[in-house]
Amino acid sequence: MSDRRTQLTHIIEAFTACFNRNDLDGLMTWFADDAVYEEVNGPVNHGKAAIRRAFEPLFSGQFGAVTFVGRDLFIDVDADKVMASWDCHLTMDGKAKVLEGLDLYHFRGDRIVQKLAYCKAKQPRYTDAA
């Protein structure tokens, strides 16, 4: 395994561990100051302050103990990109739920500069064509 592949794998594992131990401060250390986070339902968050606000509900306890379990990890070392699929275990309306999804991460060094989140849904989300 290449050194960069090992480094990117470690970053994704450490990033996911922050979710699983409810550590929002730790999670935010992995983002670059100018990072962009596109949420599964469409909002685009620019900069660490906006990204933090977007993640706060997951760390507030309103969804119970949120846990991400990794499924597959695809790494493009040359492009500095990682695609990680996952199962998100959480509680909604008092019932345990599992959301299946994936994130596409773009890196600059050891920081995430873009995180694009996608999930399986009963209804696709359409946007207007440009």
C-alpha positions in Angstrom: 0.0 0.0 0.0 1.4 3.4 -1.0 2.2 5.9 1.8 -0.4 8.3 0.5 -3.0 5.5 0.3 -2.2 4.6 3.9 -2.4 8.3 5.0 -5.8 8.8 3.3 -7.2 5.6 4.8 -6.0 6.8 8.3 -7.7 10.2 7.8 -11.0 8.6 6.8 -10.9 6.2 9.7 -10.0 9.0 12.2 -12.7 11.3 10.7 -15.4 8.5 11.0 -14.2 7.8 14.6 -15.1 11.4 15.5 -18.7 10.8 14.5 -18.8 7.5 16.4 -17.5 9.1 19.7 -19.7 12.2 19.2 -16.6 14.5 18.9 -17.6 17.5 16.7 -14.5 19.5 17.7 -12.3 16.6 16.6 -14.3 16.2 13.4 -13.8 19.8 12.4 -10.0 19.6 12.7 -10.0 17.5 9.5 -11.6 20.2 7.4 -9.6 23.0 5.6 -10.7 26.5 6.4 -12.1 26.9 2.9 -13.7 23.5 2.7 -17.1 22.9 1.1 -19.6 20.3 2.4 -22.6 19.4 0.2 -25.3 17.7 2.3 -27.4 14.7 1.1 -30.5 16.8 0.9 -28.9 19.6 -1.2 -27.6 22.4 1.0 -24.0 23.5 0.3 -21.9 24.8 3.2 -18.8 26.9 2.6 -16.2 27.3 5.3 -15.7 25.6 8.7 -18.3 27.7 10.5 -21.0 26.7 8.1 -19.9 23.1 8.0 -19.9 23.0 11.8 -23.5 24.3 11.9 -24.6 21.7 9.4 -23.2 18.9 11.5 -24.5 20.1 14.9 -27.8 18.3 14.7 -26.0 14.9 14.3 -24.1 15.7 17.5 -27.0 17.2 19.5 -28.5 13.9 20.5 -31.7 14.4 18.7 -30.9 11.3 16.5 -29.6 9.3 19.4 -26.1 7.9 19.2 -25.2 8.4 15.6 -22.8 5.7 14.3 -21.2 5.2 10.9 -20.1 1.8 9.9 -17.9 1.7 6.8 -18.6 -0.6 3.9 -16.2 0.1 1.0 -13.4 2.5 0.6 -12.1 3.6 -2.9 -9.0 5.7 -3.0 -7.6 7.6 -6.0 -4.2 8.6 -4.8 -3.3 10.6 -8.0 -6.5 12.7 -7.7 -6.4 12.9 -3.8 -10.0 11.6 -3.6 -11.7 9.0 -1.5 -15.1 7.5 -1.9 -16.4 5.9 1.3 -19.7 4.0 1.5 -21.3 3.6 4.9 -24.3 2.6 7.0 -25.4 5.4 9.4 -27.2 4.0 12.5 -29.4 6.6 14.2 -32.8 7.1 15.8 -35.7 8.8 14.1 -39.2 9.2 15.7 -38.1 6.9 18.5 -37.1 4.0 16.1 -33.7 2.7 15.2 -32.9 3.4 11.5 -30.1 2.7 9.1 -29.3 5.1 6.3 -27.1 3.8 3.5 -24.9 6.3 1.7 -21.5 7.4 0.5 -19.2 10.4 0.7 -16.8 11.6 -1.9 -13.9 13.4 -0.3 -11.4 15.7 -2.0 -8.2 16.4 -0.1 -5.4 19.0 0.0 -2.6 17.5 2.1 -4.2 16.1 5.2 -7.3 18.3 5.1 -10.7 17.7 3.5 -11.4 20.5 1.0 -14.7 19.1 -0.3 -17.1 16.5 1.1 -20.0 15.5 -1.1 -22.6 13.3 0.7 -25.1 11.0 -1.1 -27.6 8.5 0.2 -30.2 5.9 -1.0 -33.7 7.4 -0.9 -37.2 6.4 -1.9 -37.5 9.6 -3.9 -34.6 10.9 -6.0 -33.7 14.6 -5.5 -33.9 16.4 -8.8 -32.4 19.8 -9.5 -33.0 22.2 -12.3 -30.6 21.8 -15.2 -28.3 24.8 -15.9 
